Amino acid sequence: MSLKVLYESAPSEEIIHRARIDLRASSAHYSRVLFDPIFTPIFTALFTPIFGAGTALTTFAVGAASAIATTALTVGLQLLLAPSVKTPKPEDGKVPKTQAIPYRWWGVGRTRVAGAYMLWEAKGPYLYAVQALVGHRIKSINRYYLHDDEVTIGAGNYVNGLADGRYGDQKVRLYSRLGANPETAYADVVAGIPESWTNAHRGDGQASVAMIARTPKQQHYNSRFPYNAPSVSVEADLAYCWNFRDPAQDPENPSTWTWSQNCAEILAWHLCFNEFGERLDYTKAILPVLDLWIEEADICDEDVLLAGGGTEKRYQCNGYDTTENGPKAATNAILAACDGHLVARGDGARILTVGKFRESRCGVLTDADIVGHNIQYDVLFEDEINRLIPKFSYPAIDYATADTDYFEDSEAQLKAGRVLAQEAEYTWVHQWRQARRLGKREWLRIQQKTRGSIDVRLSGINSVYNRWNRLETPKRLPRLDGKIIENRRALLSVTRGGFSMDIVEHPDNIDAWAPAVDEGQQPPVPPAPNPAGLVTPVINLVQAKASSGSVYIRVVIIDPDDESLTPTVRYRVANADGLGTPGAWVEQKNEDADPSGGYIDLATAVVPADKLLDVQAAFIASNGRYSDWSVTANITSTVDSVAPGTPTNLTAPNSVTTVPVSAKAANDNTRFLIFKRGTTAQSFAAATTIGTYSVTANQTISFNDTPGAGTYKYWCGAENISGVPSASQASVTTVVT
């Protein structure tokens, strides 16, 4: 019997068993480590081509050159590849492209885009322009810019003139479309130049803006259009993404999706649903490992404490790209935004691990698993880095690239006799503190010095798919015995025994973060007065402050050192109607606010509880004129931020047909008990909700469930009045006959 026949018809567990026996016969070093069931499909997928013949073997040889695991490196290993895999600079989004056949744009999160001209035509005194922003439906357009001047739109779609008369006298009209399918044509453009633009020019599924500008009198031209013909760009909330944590969202029905800044959700969308992405089958790429993706999305949404109070999400992602670049460029930008590591599993599944060390994602490599190594315990002088400068896209300076405080080693600089600086680019990061957190993680890796590659035999197949591995190598690598290494890239390499893995030593303190010490200073914002001569406020932090069952918003802005200005804050509910439409702005002036330590501490009145709010700040001059409003900050007005305790006394005994389920709320701020049922292989997040009950402290809930015959796992979790969940859930396994 041929080896191909021997393996291809057997269950995966049997293949592993047979392979162990066969390989032990040829190698005394074969590891006896048990294989994690999650990687069984990889093992099975590898053996058919390995032991096949003809085209099967050829296919494997070609695939051997492709990466299994990749990490978006900002410095070091993949630096030479950087020019070919970069997304556009944020500054490029301010000016529309003028090309005969322009590349299509697409984007995620919130950022500034201008797209490309689809129409630019003058007729009589009018200029007609239409710009395709991105090639997909978007959530909203938040701000309009003519050149670098932010403008607002009044009645009749006319731009409200600025204080110095710029764009005034009803000389500019702006329109927009969000990319519905079918979309609505721009009626005023069609009426103006029907010979060039008709009702058939709808732009189905394409978000766009249109402008009609009228030439002013010659003596007024420089005052109305000081920079010549207006150039339009917008700040927009871009792609809707499938939130795989929300059972109400259907991956095959985009109308159920929501706008997101979560790195894991955005990456899943880019890999599977983005027209300009990888176009993978989500049923193969995401669903087989859905629990792992949910875990990473939850980590991205974790609240990180800020030095001045309040929190921000650990990892958010905002950016745009064009089809001039392949999907890899955006994949790297997303991974860089969350210090991510992406694995291509043998059965087509993709496994994401974001930047937070967990033992559950850490494997083991032994002497018996390694057939070769090339380790450097220091770096050459020309490769030395003694200063790392994190760079990010800064909304406060109109979405341009900015630096955070850098990380440096003064002793190493003295030894080298000069500063050897390197930039860490986080193009799709808009939070300066997030850029600092990411930069610190990379800086700690750089300081480890130890890096290189190891060749892993097939016995170490699991390690190839882990982000981290602990070495048990007292013979081959005694200096690294007991250390944790990080897998930066892994390749199939038959000639080297199985796999080749690029590694760097994992810093023990990589997750350490002390906001007061590590946060650094907010990057400076050069004064940019509006036509009224007033500078725009710069928000340092926004915090929800709960008090006696209500909540208000604290807003800290940088002191402009001008006591004649009155700061004011406004907020609105970001989703007032449940369909994504924001509510009306509510403004709160702070006449009595006093600067302290370079900042001004402001507050709103009581705001709606447990709502996502948009928050902005402005200055008011003594003559009543306003500055431009600041960049929008988002905050959830959480009344109770304390997580409730885990429910107790969960019972769901083995039963015939009907299962009596019962659990007790903790003696704390628990207000809801959530019961779920699933398989023993599922997690609480992926299981099916079978009941949500309003409770008080110590209350017991009991009900009957009829799931049908089988083995089930029951969970009970808790939430407080603001929907903050308990850190863990009670669970039991039940057999129903």
N, C-alpha and C positions, 0 to 999 in steps of 0.2 A: 504494500500500500504506500502511495506517495505521501510525503509530508504534507502537501497541500490538502489532499483528501483527509488526512489525519486531523488537521486543525480546523478546516473551514466549516465543518458541520457540527462541531462540538459547542456546548455552552461555554460562556466565557470562563466560569470557574474551573471547568475541566481543562480548558486550554492552559490556564495558569498552572494547574497541577502537572499536566504533561510537559509543559515547557520547563518547569523546575527540574523534573526528572531528566529530560533530555540534556539540558544545559549543565546540570551537575556532572553528567557523564563526561563532559568535555572540559570542565573547569572546576577545580577544587575551591575556587574563590567565590562561587555563586552565593549570593546572600540569601539567608533564610527569612528575611524580613517579610511579614505579611503585607499583601497589597491592599491598599485602600479601595473599597468597592467603587468609589466615585470615579476611579481611573480605570476600571475594568474595560470600558469601551475603547480606551486608547490601546491597551495591551492587545485586545482582540483585533483592532484595526491594523496594528503593526504586523501581526504575524501572517496574515494572508499574503501581503506582498513580499514579505521576507522569504517565505518558503515557497512562493509561487515561482512561475517560470515565464519566460518570454516577456510580453508586454507588462505583466504585473510587476516583474522585477525592475523593468525600465522605469515604470511609474514611480516606484519607491526611490530609485536613484535620483530622479529629478526632484522629488519632494524632499530629499535629504538636504537640499540647499536652503530650504525655507525655515523661517524661525518658528519655534513653538511658543516661546515666551518672550515678550518684549517689554521694555520699560522706557518711558519717555525720559531720556537723559538730557539734562540741560548742559552738562559739562562732562568731560571725560570721554568715555568709551565711544559714543556716537557723535562726537563733536565734528568729525570730518564729514558726516552725512548731513549736518544741519542745514547748509544752504539749499539742499534739494527737498527738504521736508518742512519748510517754514510756511506758516500762514501769513497773509498780508499784515503789514504793520497797522496798528490802530489808526494812525494818522491818515492812512490811505482811504479810510471810510468817510472822510469829510468831503471828498471831491468826486463827482460822478465821472465815470470813464467815458471817453469818446473814442469808439472803435467802430469799424464797419460791421464786424460781427463780434460783439462783445461776449466775453465769458459770463456765464450766469453766476449770480451770487446766492449764497444761502447763509443762514446764521441761527444762533441759539442764544438763549438768555436775553439780556438787555444790553444793547450797544448802539453805537452811532454808525449809520450806513448811508451811502449816497447812490449805490447801484451804478447803472449804466444808462446812457441816453438811448431811448427808443425813437424819440422825435425831437428835433430842434429845427424849427422853421419860423421865419419871419414873414408876416403878411401885413402890408400897410404899417400902422404904428404898433402892431402887436407882435410879441414873440411867444410862440407856443412850444412848450417842452414837456415831454413825458419821460420819466425815468423808471425803469424796472429795478426795484429795490432788491428783492430776493425771489427765487423761483419756487415759493411755497406759501401757504397760508400763514399769516402771523396773527398775534394776539391784539396788538395795538400800536399806534404811533403816539408817543408821549410828548415830543418836542419837535419843533421845526426850526431849522437854521437857514438863513440866507447868508452865504459865506460863513463867517464865524459869529454872526449876530443871531442870537435867539429871538424869534418873533412869535407872535400869537395871531390867531385868525379870528376875525370878527364876522359880522353879518355879511352875507353874500359871498363868503369865502375870501373876502379881502383881508390882506395883511394889515394889522394895526400898525400905523406908523410909529417909529421910535421917537424919543424925545427931541432929537435934532432934526426931525423931518425925514429921516432915512426911510425909504420904502413907503412913505405916506402918500396921502392924496389919492388913495385907491388906485395905486399904480401896479400892484401885484396881487394876484389871486392864486391860492394854493388849494389843491384837492388831493385826496388820497383814496386808495383801495387796499383792502387787507388780504386780497388773494382768494376770494370765494371762487367756487367753480359750479356754475358759470359766474363770471364777474360782470360788472356794469360798466359800460363805456363812459368816457368823460364827455357828457353832452355838450358842454361849452366849447371844448376843443373841436368836437365834430362840427358844431355849428360854425366855428370860425374858419376852419380849413377842410371842408368836406371833400375836396379833391385829393387830400393827402391822408386824412384820418377819418375813418367811418365808424359806424356802430359795430362793425365786425372786429374792430381793434379793442377787444375787451380785456385781453390779458388774463384769461381764465387760469386760476391757480397761481397768479403772479402778484405779489404785493407791489404797489407802485405809487408814485406821486406825480402830479401834473402841475404845471405853472403857466399862467398867462400873465405876461408883463407888458405894460403899455409904456411907450416911450414918452417921457415928460417933455415939457418945453426945454429948449436948449439952455436957457439961463438957469433952469432948475435941475438939469441932468446930474451934475456933480453932487448936489445935495441929496437927491433921491437915490441915485445909484453911484455912490462914491467908488465902488470897486468894479464898475462896469456892469454888464448884465448879471442879474442875480444867479447864484449857484445854490441849489437846494440840497440839503441833507437832513436827516431826521434821527432822533433817538427813538428806538422801537423795541418793544417786547416781541421777540421773534418766534421761533418754531414752537408748535405744540408737540409734546412728547407723551408717549405711553408711559404712565406711571404704573409699573407692574406691581406696586404695593396696594393699589386701589382696585378691589374686585369689581367696582362699577365701570371700570375702563376696559374696553374691548380692543385688543391689539389689532383687530381687523376693521375697526370702525373709528377712524380718526376724529369724528365729531365728538367722541367721548373723552378725548385726550385733554390734557391741561398744559398750560405753559409752565416751564420749569427752569430752574438754575442748578438743579442737582446734577453733579458730575456723572453719577452712575446712570441716571435716567437718560441724560443727554447722550452718553456713550452708547447705550442700548439702542436709542433711536438712530444714531449715526450708523451703527453697524447693520441694522436690520431694516429701517424704514426710510431713511434719508435717500431721496432720489439720487443724490450725488455722493452717497456713502458706499459702504461695502456691499450692501444689498444681500445680506445673509438671510437665511430662513430662520425666523425667530423661534419656530418650533424645534429647531435643532440647536441654535446658538444660545438661546436664553432659557427656554422652558425646562430642559433637563437639569439645569443648575439654578433654578429660580431662587431657591432659598439663599444661595450664596450672593446673588445679585441684590436681593432684599437686604441682606446684612450690610453690604457695601453702601447701598443708598442710605440706610439708616445712619451709618457712620458719617457720611457726607453731611447729613442734616443735624449731627450732634452740635449742641451749643458749646461754644468755646468762650470762656470768661475773658473780659476785656479789662485792661488796667484801670480805666476810669469808671467801671461799672457796666452792667449789662453784658450781653453776649452777641456773638455772630455765628453763623453756620460755619462748620469746619471747612468744607470745600464747596465752593460755587464756581460756575463756569459760564462765561459770556464771551461770545466772539463770532466772527464771520469768516468765510472763505469763499474762493471762487473756483470754478471748474478748471481753471488754469493749473491747479494743483490736484494731485491724486488724493484719494481718501486718507492716505497715510498721514498727510500733513495735519489734518484736523484731528485724527486719532491721537497723534503725538501731543497736540496742543491740549486736548482734553485730559490725557494721562498726566501731562505736566501740571495741570491745575489741581490734581488730587494726589500727586505723587503715586500715580497708578502703575500697576503691573498687570498685563493682559496675557492670558494663555490661550492658545488655539489647541483645543483638545482633539484627539484622534477621531472622534465621532462627529466633529463639527461644532461642538459646544465651545463657548468662550467663557473663561473664568477671569473675573476682575478682582484684584486685591488693591484697595486704596491704602494710603499711607497711614497705617496704624498697626503696630505689631500685635499679633495674636498667636498664641501657642497653637490654636486650631489650624493655622495656616503654615505651621512650621514642621518640616519633616526631619528625617535623619539620614545621613550619609556615612557609611563606614569604610574602613580600609578595603573591604572586599568589593565595594561598589565602584571604586575608582581605579582606572587603568593607567591614567597619566595626569600630569598637572604641570602648570607653568605659573608659578606664584611669584609676585614681586612684593617684597616687604617694605619697599620705599620707592620713591619715584625719581626719575632723572631730573636734573636741574631745569631743563627746558620744559618739563611737564609739571613743575612745581606750581601750586596755587596757594598764595598766602592772603588773598583777599577775594571774597565772593560778593558780587553786587547783584542782588535780586532786582529785576526789572518787571514792570507790570503795566497794564493799561489803566490810566487814572481818569475816572469820569470828572473829577473836580477841575481838571485842566482841559476840558472838552475832549476827553477820550484821546489823549496823547500818551506816549510812553514816558514813564517816570521811574526813578530809582527809589528804593527804600534805603534805610541805613544799612551799611554793608557789614559783613562779618570778616574779621581779620585776625591774623596771628602775628603780633608785633615781634615776638622773638624770632619767628621764622623770617620776617622781613629784615631784621638786623643781620641774621646769619647770611641771607641771600644778598644783602647789600642794596636791595631795591624792592619795590612793591610789584608783585606778580599777580595781577588782577585778572579775574574771569567774570563774565556776566552770566547770570542764570535767568533765562528768559521765560516769563510766565505771561505770554501774550494774552491768554484768555482769562486772566485773573484780574478782577477789578477792585478787590479789597486789599489795601496795603498791608494790613495785618496778616492776611492769608499769604501774601507773597513773602512776608517775613518768616512765617511758620514753615513754608516750603523751602525757603532759602536756608533756614537753620538745619533742616533735615539733610539737605545736600551738603552743607558745610561740615556737618558731623561725619558724613561718609568720606568726604575729601580728607579730613584729618586722620582717618583710620590708616591711610597709606596702603594697607594690604589689599591687593587686587590681583586679578589674573584670570586664568581659565583652568577648568578641570575636565577631564574626559571620563564620562560615566558609562559603565556597562549597562546592559539591559536590566540587571537586577536593581539598579537605582532609578528605574523609570518614574517612580512616584516623585522623586526629588526634582525631576526636570520640570514638573508642573507646579511645584511649590514656589512661593516667593522667597521663603526663608528655609534654610536647612541647618540643623545642628550637626557638626562634624564629630564623629567618633573615630578618629584617625591617629591613634598613638604611634603607629609605625610609619605611615606614608607622610602625614602632615602633623608632626608632633607639636609644632608651634601653634597650630590652629585647633588642636584637640580640645573639644568641649566648647569651641566658639561657634557662633551663629554667622553664617554667610548669607548674603542676599544674592539671589539669582537675577542678574541684570539682563541676560539674554541667553536663550538656549536654542541649539540647532541639532537636528538629526545629523549624525556623522558616523556612517557605517565604518569608514576606514579607521576611526579612532575607538571602535568598540561599541558604539551605540549613540552617545550624545556628547556634545561639547557645550559647556556652560561657562559663560563669562560671569565672574563673581566679584564682590567687594565685601570686606568684612563688615558685619552689621554692628553699629554702635549700640552699646547697652542702653544708653540714655537718649535714644533718638526721639522718643515721645515726650521727653521732659520739656515743659513749657511754663515758665513763670512770667505772666503778663507784665508785671511791674518792671522786670529786668529785660526780658527778651523782646518786648513789643517795639521798643525804639520810639523814635519821634515820627509824627505824621509828616509825610513829604510836604515840602513847602508848595504853596500855590501862588504864583506871581499875580499881583493885582491886575485885574482886567476890568476897568470901569466900563459901565454901559454908557449909552449916549447921555444919560442924566448925570454922569460923573460919579456913580456909586459903584463900589466894589461888590462882588457877589459873595455871600457868606460861604464858608467852608465848614461842613459838619464834621466834627470829630467823632461823636458817637451818639446813638439814639437808644434809649432804654425805657422799657415799660415798668412803671412803678405802681404796684398794687397797694391799696389802702382801704380797709373796712369794706371789702366786697366790690370796690370800684377800682378804676385804673386810670392813670394819666400818663402822658409821655414826656420824658425828660430829654431835652435836646441840648447838646453841648457844641458850641461853635467856637472857632478861633477868633480871638479879640482883634478887631480891625484897628484898634488904637485911634478911635475917632468917637468921642463921647457925644457928638452931635447926632449920631445915627441911633435910631430906635430899632432894636431887633424884633422880628415878628416870626411866628411859626404858624404853619397851616398843615392840616391833615385831611385825609379822606379815606373812606373805606375802599379798599382796592377792588373788591368784588361785591358791589352793593346788591345786585339782582340775582346772584348765583350763576350768571352767565358770563362773568368776566368784565362787566361794565362797572367802572368806578363811580362812587358817589360824588356829591358836591364837596368842594373844599370848605373847610371850617377854619377860620383864621383866629389866632390868639396873639395880640400884641403884648410885649413884655417891656413896658416903659421903665420899670424899676429895676431891671436886671443890671447888675454891676459886674464888671470884669474881675477876674481873680486868677492869678498865675498864668496869664496869657489866654484864658478861655472865658466864655460867657455861658452861664448855666441858665437855660430857659425851660419853661414848662407849659404844657397845654392845660386846659380845663379837663374835666372828666371826659373820657372818650368811650365809644362803644366797646364793650368787653369782648375779649376772645375773638377779635377780628384782625385780619391782615390790613395794615394801614400804610398808605403812602404819606411820607412826611417831608416837608421842605421848609427852608428858612429864607428870609430876605431882610434887607435893611430899608428903613424909611427915613428919608431926609427931613429936615425941618420944614421944607416947603411941601411935604406930602408926597414927593416922588419916591417910587420904589426902585430898588436895585433889581437885577435879575434874580429869580428864585434859584436856590441852590440845587444841586443834583438831588434827585429823589432817593430817600432812604426808606427801606421797608422794615416794619416791626410788627410783631403780633402782640396785641394788647392783652397779654395773659394775666388773668386775675389771680390765679393760683399756680405758681411755677414749681411747687413741691410735689414730687412724684409720690403717689400713694404706695402703701405696702402691698406685698404679694398676698392674694387671697389665701385663706387657710381652709382646712377640713374638706378639701375637694374629694368627693366620692362619686364613683361611677362603676359599680360592681359588675362582675360577669353576670350576664342575665340571659333570659330567653325572650327574644323579641323586643321587649321594652327595657330601657336602661334608666333607672332613677338617678338623676344627676343632682348634686348638691354642693354648695360651696359657701363660705362665710367671708364677709368683708373684713378687712383689718380695722383695728380701732384707731382710725386716723381720718384723713380727709377724703377717703374713698367716696365717690358719688355714683359710680357705675361699675357693674361687673359684666364682663364680656366672656361668654362661653363659646368655645370652638371645638370642632371635631375634625379629625383627619386621620391619615395613615401614620404608622409609626415612623415612616421615613420623612414626614413633613415637619415643619416648624409651626409655631403659633401664628406667625405672619401669613403663612401660605395656607393654613387650614380654613375650613368653612365656618363662618359664624352661625351659631344655632340659637343664640339668644343674647340680648343686651338688656340689662335690668337696672333701673334707678334704685339706689340703696342709701342707707345711712350707715354710720360706723357700727361694726359688729353684727350687721344684719345678715341672716342666712337666706339664700335663695335655693329653692328646690323645684324641679320640673322633670317630666318624663321625655325621653328621646327614643325614637324608633328608627334606627339606621339601617336595619336589615342584618342578615347574618354576616359575620366577619370579625376581624380584629381591628380595633380602633384605638386612637389616642384622643383623650379629652383634655382640654386646657381651660383654665379660668384666669383671666387677667383683670386688672383694675384700671380705672381712670378717675382723675379728679374732676372738679367742675369745669376746668379749662381744657379738658381732653388730654392732659399730660398722663401718659401711661405708667404703669408700674414697671420697675426695672426688670422683673422676671414674672413668670406665671406658674401657677400650680398645674400639675399634669398627672394623669393616670392612664394606664393601658387597660383596655377592656375587651373581652371576647363575648360576642353575641351569637347565640345559636338559634 
